[in-house]
Amino acid sequence: MNFWTIVDIGLAVVLLYVLLRYQKSIYKFVGEVKVELDKCAWPWDPNLTGFKKFKELRDSTVVVILSVILLAGFVTSSDWILTHLVGFLTGTGLASTHDALAPAH
């Protein structure tokens, strides 16, 4: 037996002890979780089958993805506009930076 085998056995014994020691609490917790999950409104109709079952879920996912894309576009555009506006007003804009880095002829 090498070191890691002994460590694995030790961890298995500790895990088994914890599971047996807290068995009632674990069963109670899982039961409460099941009760709470039954109260949830799931985004699909249980009477439908196939892809029709997940129509609301799919539609909601599309709305979220489009919202994220639009928000990313707005933030990017705002950043670009404000960067150029502040650079223009202070004279430290991207154009002056590019001119300074350009090689002299």
N, C-alpha and C positions, 0 to 999 in steps of 0.2 A: 504494500500500500504506500502510495506516495502522499505528499503533503496535501494536495488538492482533493484527493479522495477522502481524507480524514476531515477536511474542512466541509466538504459536501455532506458527509454523514452527520457532522455536528449541526450544520444548518438544517438538515432534514429533521433531526431530533428536536431542535428548538421550535421549528415550524409545527411539528406534530403536537408538541406540548402546548403551544399557544392555541392551536385549533381546538384541542381537547379542553383546555382550561376555559376558553371563552365560547364554547360551542353554543350554549343557550343564547348568549348575547348576539352571536352571529346569526342564528336562526331568526331571532326576534328582529334584527336589523333588516335581513332579507325580506321577511314578511311585511315589514312596514314599507319597504321600497316597492314591493309589488302592489300594495294598497295605493300608494301615492301615484304609481305609474298608471293604474287603472283610472285615476281621476283626470289624467292628462287628455287633452284634445289632440289626437294624432292627425297629421296632415294627409290623411287618405281615408277613403271610404272602405270599410271592411267588407262590404257586399260586392265590391267589384274585384275583378281578377286581372292579371297581366299588367300591361303598362297603363291601362286606364285607372288602375288603383292608385297610382302615384301622380296623377295629374296635378293636384294642388301643390304637392311637394316640388314637382318639376317646374311648375309656373313660378312658385316662390323663389326657387333657386335661380331662375333666369332673371327675375326682378333684382335679386341681390347682386348677381354678377354685373348686370347692366348699371346698377347704381354705383358699384365700386369703380367701374370703368369711367363713368361720368365724373365722379368725384376726383379720381386720379387726373383726368384731363383738366378739370377746373383748377386743381392745386398746381399742376404743372404750368398751365397757362398763366395763372396769377403770379407764380414765382418768376417766370420768364419776363412778364411785363414789368413787375416791380423791380427786378434786377436791372433791366435796361433803363427804366425811368429814374431810379436812384443814381445809376451810373451816369446818365445824361445830366442830371441836375448837379452832381458833385464833380463831374469831369473825370471820374475814375471808371468810366464804363468799359465795356468789352472792346469797343472800337479803339480806344486809346491804348488798351493793353496789347491788342494785336499789332498796333502801329509800333509800339515800343519793342516788341519781340521780333519784328520783321528786320531782316538784314538790310543794312544801308548799301545803296548802289552808288 
